[in-house]
Amino acid sequence: MAEVTSELMFELLKKLPQRFDRVDFAISELRADHQTMRAQLHALQGDVNNLRATVGHFESRLDRIDNRLELREFQEAQLRFEPQP
């Protein structure tokens, strides 16, 4: 095993700032990726909310159409069963 000397420790300590710089760069890349993913999630949430609003609009239109059809069917049934003069 290599003998631990002050020169070896000094060489290792000299390399630490370079390694910390690489760690800082990696962390900044991770932060940028995280921000990008958050922005995409917000956009996706907006799309989902728009789809929900559209589906709600379609549901209300279908309800109105159903009501109209039921009224029409009711009127047709009344006409069929009315006594003819």
Phi and psi in radians as a Rosetta constraint file:
Dihedral C 1 N 2 CA 2 C 2 CIRCULARHARMONIC -1.203 0.35
Dihedral N 2 CA 2 C 2 N 3 CIRCULARHARMONIC 2.535 0.35
Dihedral C 2 N 3 CA 3 C 3 CIRCULARHARMONIC -1.379 0.35
Dihedral N 3 CA 3 C 3 N 4 CIRCULARHARMONIC 2.318 0.35
Dihedral C 3 N 4 CA 4 C 4 CIRCULARHARMONIC -1.447 0.35
Dihedral N 4 CA 4 C 4 N 5 CIRCULARHARMONIC 2.033 0.35
Dihedral C 4 N 5 CA 5 C 5 CIRCULARHARMONIC -2.099 0.35
Dihedral N 5 CA 5 C 5 N 6 CIRCULARHARMONIC 2.948 0.35
Dihedral C 5 N 6 CA 6 C 6 CIRCULARHARMONIC -1.173 0.35
Dihedral N 6 CA 6 C 6 N 7 CIRCULARHARMONIC -0.494 0.35
Dihedral C 6 N 7 CA 7 C 7 CIRCULARHARMONIC -1.181 0.35
Dihedral N 7 CA 7 C 7 N 8 CIRCULARHARMONIC -0.735 0.35
Dihedral C 7 N 8 CA 8 C 8 CIRCULARHARMONIC -1.113 0.35
Dihedral N 8 CA 8 C 8 N 9 CIRCULARHARMONIC -0.770 0.35
Dihedral C 8 N 9 CA 9 C 9 CIRCULARHARMONIC -1.080 0.35
Dihedral N 9 CA 9 C 9 N 10 CIRCULARHARMONIC -0.705 0.35
Dihedral C 9 N 10 CA 10 C 10 CIRCULARHARMONIC -1.118 0.35
Dihedral N 10 CA 10 C 10 N 11 CIRCULARHARMONIC -0.717 0.35
Dihedral C 10 N 11 CA 11 C 11 CIRCULARHARMONIC -1.125 0.35
Dihedral N 11 CA 11 C 11 N 12 CIRCULARHARMONIC -0.716 0.35
Dihedral C 11 N 12 CA 12 C 12 CIRCULARHARMONIC -1.139 0.35
Dihedral N 12 CA 12 C 12 N 13 CIRCULARHARMONIC -0.733 0.35
Dihedral C 12 N 13 CA 13 C 13 CIRCULARHARMONIC -1.163 0.35
Dihedral N 13 CA 13 C 13 N 14 CIRCULARHARMONIC -0.545 0.35
Dihedral C 13 N 14 CA 14 C 14 CIRCULARHARMONIC -1.176 0.35
Dihedral N 14 CA 14 C 14 N 15 CIRCULARHARMONIC -0.505 0.35
Dihedral C 14 N 15 CA 15 C 15 CIRCULARHARMONIC -1.432 0.35
Dihedral N 15 CA 15 C 15 N 16 CIRCULARHARMONIC -0.260 0.35
Dihedral C 15 N 16 CA 16 C 16 CIRCULARHARMONIC -1.049 0.35
Dihedral N 16 CA 16 C 16 N 17 CIRCULARHARMONIC -0.796 0.35
Dihedral C 16 N 17 CA 17 C 17 CIRCULARHARMONIC -1.026 0.35
Dihedral N 17 CA 17 C 17 N 18 CIRCULARHARMONIC -0.653 0.35
Dihedral C 17 N 18 CA 18 C 18 CIRCULARHARMONIC -1.137 0.35
Dihedral N 18 CA 18 C 18 N 19 CIRCULARHARMONIC -0.726 0.35
Dihedral C 18 N 19 CA 19 C 19 CIRCULARHARMONIC -1.194 0.35
Dihedral N 19 CA 19 C 19 N 20 CIRCULARHARMONIC -0.681 0.35
Dihedral C 19 N 20 CA 20 C 20 CIRCULARHARMONIC -1.122 0.35
Dihedral N 20 CA 20 C 20 N 21 CIRCULARHARMONIC -0.641 0.35
Dihedral C 20 N 21 CA 21 C 21 CIRCULARHARMONIC -1.073 0.35
Dihedral N 21 CA 21 C 21 N 22 CIRCULARHARMONIC -0.730 0.35
Dihedral C 21 N 22 CA 22 C 22 CIRCULARHARMONIC -1.141 0.35
Dihedral N 22 CA 22 C 22 N 23 CIRCULARHARMONIC -0.681 0.35
Dihedral C 22 N 23 CA 23 C 23 CIRCULARHARMONIC -1.133 0.35
Dihedral N 23 CA 23 C 23 N 24 CIRCULARHARMONIC -0.770 0.35
Dihedral C 23 N 24 CA 24 C 24 CIRCULARHARMONIC -1.048 0.35
Dihedral N 24 CA 24 C 24 N 25 CIRCULARHARMONIC -0.720 0.35
Dihedral C 24 N 25 CA 25 C 25 CIRCULARHARMONIC -1.125 0.35
Dihedral N 25 CA 25 C 25 N 26 CIRCULARHARMONIC -0.743 0.35
Dihedral C 25 N 26 CA 26 C 26 CIRCULARHARMONIC -1.113 0.35
Dihedral N 26 CA 26 C 26 N 27 CIRCULARHARMONIC -0.701 0.35
Dihedral C 26 N 27 CA 27 C 27 CIRCULARHARMONIC -1.146 0.35
Dihedral N 27 CA 27 C 27 N 28 CIRCULARHARMONIC -0.708 0.35
Dihedral C 27 N 28 CA 28 C 28 CIRCULARHARMONIC -1.155 0.35
Dihedral N 28 CA 28 C 28 N 29 CIRCULARHARMONIC -0.621 0.35
Dihedral C 28 N 29 CA 29 C 29 CIRCULARHARMONIC -1.132 0.35
Dihedral N 29 CA 29 C 29 N 30 CIRCULARHARMONIC -0.736 0.35
Dihedral C 29 N 30 CA 30 C 30 CIRCULARHARMONIC -1.094 0.35
Dihedral N 30 CA 30 C 30 N 31 CIRCULARHARMONIC -0.692 0.35
Dihedral C 30 N 31 CA 31 C 31 CIRCULARHARMONIC -1.117 0.35
Dihedral N 31 CA 31 C 31 N 32 CIRCULARHARMONIC -0.741 0.35
Dihedral C 31 N 32 CA 32 C 32 CIRCULARHARMONIC -1.097 0.35
Dihedral N 32 CA 32 C 32 N 33 CIRCULARHARMONIC -0.758 0.35
Dihedral C 32 N 33 CA 33 C 33 CIRCULARHARMONIC -1.084 0.35
Dihedral N 33 CA 33 C 33 N 34 CIRCULARHARMONIC -0.714 0.35
Dihedral C 33 N 34 CA 34 C 34 CIRCULARHARMONIC -1.096 0.35
Dihedral N 34 CA 34 C 34 N 35 CIRCULARHARMONIC -0.765 0.35
Dihedral C 34 N 35 CA 35 C 35 CIRCULARHARMONIC -1.101 0.35
Dihedral N 35 CA 35 C 35 N 36 CIRCULARHARMONIC -0.694 0.35
Dihedral C 35 N 36 CA 36 C 36 CIRCULARHARMONIC -1.101 0.35
Dihedral N 36 CA 36 C 36 N 37 CIRCULARHARMONIC -0.774 0.35
Dihedral C 36 N 37 CA 37 C 37 CIRCULARHARMONIC -1.127 0.35
Dihedral N 37 CA 37 C 37 N 38 CIRCULARHARMONIC -0.677 0.35
Dihedral C 37 N 38 CA 38 C 38 CIRCULARHARMONIC -1.101 0.35
Dihedral N 38 CA 38 C 38 N 39 CIRCULARHARMONIC -0.740 0.35
Dihedral C 38 N 39 CA 39 C 39 CIRCULARHARMONIC -1.114 0.35
Dihedral N 39 CA 39 C 39 N 40 CIRCULARHARMONIC -0.706 0.35
Dihedral C 39 N 40 CA 40 C 40 CIRCULARHARMONIC -1.160 0.35
Dihedral N 40 CA 40 C 40 N 41 CIRCULARHARMONIC -0.678 0.35
Dihedral C 40 N 41 CA 41 C 41 CIRCULARHARMONIC -1.129 0.35
Dihedral N 41 CA 41 C 41 N 42 CIRCULARHARMONIC -0.689 0.35
Dihedral C 41 N 42 CA 42 C 42 CIRCULARHARMONIC -1.125 0.35
Dihedral N 42 CA 42 C 42 N 43 CIRCULARHARMONIC -0.723 0.35
Dihedral C 42 N 43 CA 43 C 43 CIRCULARHARMONIC -1.108 0.35
Dihedral N 43 CA 43 C 43 N 44 CIRCULARHARMONIC -0.730 0.35
Dihedral C 43 N 44 CA 44 C 44 CIRCULARHARMONIC -1.114 0.35
Dihedral N 44 CA 44 C 44 N 45 CIRCULARHARMONIC -0.703 0.35
Dihedral C 44 N 45 CA 45 C 45 CIRCULARHARMONIC -1.106 0.35
Dihedral N 45 CA 45 C 45 N 46 CIRCULARHARMONIC -0.695 0.35
Dihedral C 45 N 46 CA 46 C 46 CIRCULARHARMONIC -1.088 0.35
Dihedral N 46 CA 46 C 46 N 47 CIRCULARHARMONIC -0.729 0.35
Dihedral C 46 N 47 CA 47 C 47 CIRCULARHARMONIC -1.089 0.35
Dihedral N 47 CA 47 C 47 N 48 CIRCULARHARMONIC -0.750 0.35
Dihedral C 47 N 48 CA 48 C 48 CIRCULARHARMONIC -1.094 0.35
Dihedral N 48 CA 48 C 48 N 49 CIRCULARHARMONIC -0.736 0.35
Dihedral C 48 N 49 CA 49 C 49 CIRCULARHARMONIC -1.111 0.35
Dihedral N 49 CA 49 C 49 N 50 CIRCULARHARMONIC -0.699 0.35
Dihedral C 49 N 50 CA 50 C 50 CIRCULARHARMONIC -1.105 0.35
Dihedral N 50 CA 50 C 50 N 51 CIRCULARHARMONIC -0.716 0.35
Dihedral C 50 N 51 CA 51 C 51 CIRCULARHARMONIC -1.114 0.35
Dihedral N 51 CA 51 C 51 N 52 CIRCULARHARMONIC -0.703 0.35
Dihedral C 51 N 52 CA 52 C 52 CIRCULARHARMONIC -1.091 0.35
Dihedral N 52 CA 52 C 52 N 53 CIRCULARHARMONIC -0.723 0.35
Dihedral C 52 N 53 CA 53 C 53 CIRCULARHARMONIC -1.121 0.35
Dihedral N 53 CA 53 C 53 N 54 CIRCULARHARMONIC -0.713 0.35
Dihedral C 53 N 54 CA 54 C 54 CIRCULARHARMONIC -1.137 0.35
Dihedral N 54 CA 54 C 54 N 55 CIRCULARHARMONIC -0.766 0.35
Dihedral C 54 N 55 CA 55 C 55 CIRCULARHARMONIC -1.094 0.35
Dihedral N 55 CA 55 C 55 N 56 CIRCULARHARMONIC -0.706 0.35
Dihedral C 55 N 56 CA 56 C 56 CIRCULARHARMONIC -1.078 0.35
Dihedral N 56 CA 56 C 56 N 57 CIRCULARHARMONIC -0.689 0.35
Dihedral C 56 N 57 CA 57 C 57 CIRCULARHARMONIC -1.115 0.35
Dihedral N 57 CA 57 C 57 N 58 CIRCULARHARMONIC -0.779 0.35
Dihedral C 57 N 58 CA 58 C 58 CIRCULARHARMONIC -1.092 0.35
Dihedral N 58 CA 58 C 58 N 59 CIRCULARHARMONIC -0.699 0.35
Dihedral C 58 N 59 CA 59 C 59 CIRCULARHARMONIC -1.090 0.35
Dihedral N 59 CA 59 C 59 N 60 CIRCULARHARMONIC -0.737 0.35
Dihedral C 59 N 60 CA 60 C 60 CIRCULARHARMONIC -1.171 0.35
Dihedral N 60 CA 60 C 60 N 61 CIRCULARHARMONIC -0.667 0.35
Dihedral C 60 N 61 CA 61 C 61 CIRCULARHARMONIC -1.117 0.35
Dihedral N 61 CA 61 C 61 N 62 CIRCULARHARMONIC -0.748 0.35
Dihedral C 61 N 62 CA 62 C 62 CIRCULARHARMONIC -1.108 0.35
Dihedral N 62 CA 62 C 62 N 63 CIRCULARHARMONIC -0.663 0.35
Dihedral C 62 N 63 CA 63 C 63 CIRCULARHARMONIC -1.092 0.35
Dihedral N 63 CA 63 C 63 N 64 CIRCULARHARMONIC -0.738 0.35
Dihedral C 63 N 64 CA 64 C 64 CIRCULARHARMONIC -1.131 0.35
Dihedral N 64 CA 64 C 64 N 65 CIRCULARHARMONIC -0.706 0.35
Dihedral C 64 N 65 CA 65 C 65 CIRCULARHARMONIC -1.120 0.35
Dihedral N 65 CA 65 C 65 N 66 CIRCULARHARMONIC -0.757 0.35
Dihedral C 65 N 66 CA 66 C 66 CIRCULARHARMONIC -1.027 0.35
Dihedral N 66 CA 66 C 66 N 67 CIRCULARHARMONIC -0.776 0.35
Dihedral C 66 N 67 CA 67 C 67 CIRCULARHARMONIC -1.081 0.35
Dihedral N 67 CA 67 C 67 N 68 CIRCULARHARMONIC -0.736 0.35
Dihedral C 67 N 68 CA 68 C 68 CIRCULARHARMONIC -1.100 0.35
Dihedral N 68 CA 68 C 68 N 69 CIRCULARHARMONIC -0.764 0.35
Dihedral C 68 N 69 CA 69 C 69 CIRCULARHARMONIC -1.111 0.35
Dihedral N 69 CA 69 C 69 N 70 CIRCULARHARMONIC -0.708 0.35
Dihedral C 69 N 70 CA 70 C 70 CIRCULARHARMONIC -1.132 0.35
Dihedral N 70 CA 70 C 70 N 71 CIRCULARHARMONIC -0.716 0.35
Dihedral C 70 N 71 CA 71 C 71 CIRCULARHARMONIC -1.109 0.35
Dihedral N 71 CA 71 C 71 N 72 CIRCULARHARMONIC -0.736 0.35
Dihedral C 71 N 72 CA 72 C 72 CIRCULARHARMONIC -1.129 0.35
Dihedral N 72 CA 72 C 72 N 73 CIRCULARHARMONIC -0.770 0.35
Dihedral C 72 N 73 CA 73 C 73 CIRCULARHARMONIC -1.099 0.35
Dihedral N 73 CA 73 C 73 N 74 CIRCULARHARMONIC -0.664 0.35
Dihedral C 73 N 74 CA 74 C 74 CIRCULARHARMONIC -1.117 0.35
Dihedral N 74 CA 74 C 74 N 75 CIRCULARHARMONIC -0.765 0.35
Dihedral C 74 N 75 CA 75 C 75 CIRCULARHARMONIC -1.122 0.35
Dihedral N 75 CA 75 C 75 N 76 CIRCULARHARMONIC -0.735 0.35
Dihedral C 75 N 76 CA 76 C 76 CIRCULARHARMONIC -1.107 0.35
Dihedral N 76 CA 76 C 76 N 77 CIRCULARHARMONIC -0.683 0.35
Dihedral C 76 N 77 CA 77 C 77 CIRCULARHARMONIC -1.154 0.35
Dihedral N 77 CA 77 C 77 N 78 CIRCULARHARMONIC -0.680 0.35
Dihedral C 77 N 78 CA 78 C 78 CIRCULARHARMONIC -1.127 0.35
Dihedral N 78 CA 78 C 78 N 79 CIRCULARHARMONIC -0.710 0.35
Dihedral C 78 N 79 CA 79 C 79 CIRCULARHARMONIC -1.122 0.35
Dihedral N 79 CA 79 C 79 N 80 CIRCULARHARMONIC -0.640 0.35
Dihedral C 79 N 80 CA 80 C 80 CIRCULARHARMONIC -1.175 0.35
Dihedral N 80 CA 80 C 80 N 81 CIRCULARHARMONIC -0.628 0.35
Dihedral C 80 N 81 CA 81 C 81 CIRCULARHARMONIC -1.679 0.35
Dihedral N 81 CA 81 C 81 N 82 CIRCULARHARMONIC 0.007 0.35
Dihedral C 81 N 82 CA 82 C 82 CIRCULARHARMONIC -1.271 0.35
Dihedral N 82 CA 82 C 82 N 83 CIRCULARHARMONIC 2.480 0.35
Dihedral C 82 N 83 CA 83 C 83 CIRCULARHARMONIC -1.172 0.35
Dihedral N 83 CA 83 C 83 N 84 CIRCULARHARMONIC 2.402 0.35
Dihedral C 83 N 84 CA 84 C 84 CIRCULARHARMONIC -1.481 0.35
Dihedral N 84 CA 84 C 84 N 85 CIRCULARHARMONIC 2.339 0.35
